[in-house]
Amino acid sequence: MPAPSPAQVEPLVTATLDQGAGEAAAAAGATGYMHRAYAESLSEFGAPRPLAQSGGWVLERGIEGSPHADAMGCYPMFSCPDWSRLRADLDDLGRAANAPVSLALVADPFGDHDEAYLKECFGDVVAPFKQHFVADLGREPAEFVHAHHRRNARRAAREVEVEECARA
């Protein structure tokens, strides 16, 4: 059986940001990784900072021994409802008086962007991070799950008890 082909490679992007001024507010209607509550749930890693135009969130954290901060995308990937506005957000962020000195994130592999656009946004570094595979769950598992994974699942099923629960 041939190996599945990668759907997309999650790009790891980093940028060095210039100093300047700018403010942000969350886009209305965001869900999942794009929701304010998700960014706030990660506040132990940094202070959530909204990106007003794209609707995404980054986490800012102080740099030990320095008055400066850096920023990172929310784990496990950065998502936003309007990728076309991300560059404007990053320009605003870079001009903010309290701008982070750098930003690193993993872009959502299903986001509305391509590598060229990410390079426009993050001129300094855009690099493949991980390959992910996408499976059509309407197909039979034998068509896309390798035989040794199916064997391991059968072996595990003999060792555990699984109870299917009715949906609420």
N, C-alpha and C positions, 0 to 999 in steps of 0.2 A: 504494500500500500504506500503510495507516495506521501511525503510529508505535506501538511497543509502549507499554503503560502502565506507570508505575513500580510495582514490587512494594512498595517501601517506601523511605522516606527515612532515611538514616543520621542519627541525631541527634548533634550535637556538644553535649556537656553539660559544664558547668563548675560548680564549687561552691566557696564559701569555707567552710573548715572551722574549727570551734572547737577549742581546745586541750583535752586530756584524756588518758586512759590506755586502752590496748587492745592485744591481741596477735592474731596471725593464723597460720593454718596452712592449707595447700592441701587442697582436697577430693580424696579418693581417686578414681582412675580418670579424671582429666581428660586430654584429648587436644588436639592441635592448638594453637590460640591460647590454650587454657586450661591447657596443661601448664607445669609449673615450668621445664622445660628451655627452652621457648620464651621465657619471661620472662627467664631467665638469659642467653639468647643476645642479649638487648638491653641487657645491663648496661653497655655503653659509654655509654648514654643516661641511666642512673639505676640505683639499687639496687632490685632486685625486692623487693616487699613483698606477701605473700599476704593475701588477704581470706578469713578462716577460714570464714565462714558461707556465702558465695555461691560460694566456690571460685575467684574471679577473682584477677588480679594487677594491681598498678600499679607504676610505676617512680618512685622518689623521687630528686630531684636537688636539690643545694644551690643556694641563691640567692646569686649573687656579691655580696660585700660585706655579707652578712647572716648571722646565725646560724640563719636559718630555711630550710626546704625547701618545694618544691612537689612535686606528683605529676602523672603523666600515665598514661593507659592505654597498654597495649602497642600497637605499630603492627601492622597497619593499623586494628585495631578491638579494643575491649574485649569479651571474651566471658567468660561464667561459667556453670557448670552449674545454679546455682540463683538465678535472677533475683529470686525472692521474698525472698531473704535479703540482697540488696544494700543495702537501706536500713539494715538493722541493722549491716552491715559499715561503712557510711559513718558511722553514728552512733558506732560504736566508734572508728573512725579519727579522727574529729573530737574525741573525748575523750582520745586518747592524749597522753601527756606530750610526745612528739616528733611531734605531728601536723603534717602539711604544711599550709601556709596556703591552698593551693588544689589543686584536682584538675580536670584537663581530659581528656576522652576522647571517642572516637567509639564509640557503642554498636552492637553487632552488629545489623544490620538484620533478622536472622532470630532474634534473641533473644526469649525469652518475656517481653516487656514491651510497653507502649504509651506514648504520649507523656505521658499523665496520671501513670503510675507513675514515669517518669523525672523529671517535675516534682516529685513527692513526694520523690524521692531527692536531686535536685539543685536545690532551690528557686531558686537564684540565676539560672541561665541554662540553658535547653534550647532549642536552635535547629536547624533542618534544616541538614545539612552538604552532602550530595550526593545526587542521585537515582541509583538503580541500577535496572537492568532485569533481569528474570529470563526466561530462554528455556526452553521445553520442548524439550529436545534430541531428543525422540522425533518431533518435527515436521520437515518438510522445511525446510532453511535458507531457501529462497525465500519461505517463509511469514512469516519474521520478520527476515531479514537484508536490509537495504536494498540495492537494485540496485548502487549505486556501491561498496559494500563488497565485494559478490560480484565485481564487475569488477576491483577492486584486488587481490583474492585471486587471481584468475585470472592477472593480469599478474605478480604476485609469483611464482606457481608456475612461470612460464616462466623465471624468473631464478635459481631455486634448485633444488637437488637434495634430495629428501626420500626417505629410506629407512625403510620401516616395519620395525620390529624385533619379533621374537617376544617375547611376555611370558615372564618368567623363572618 
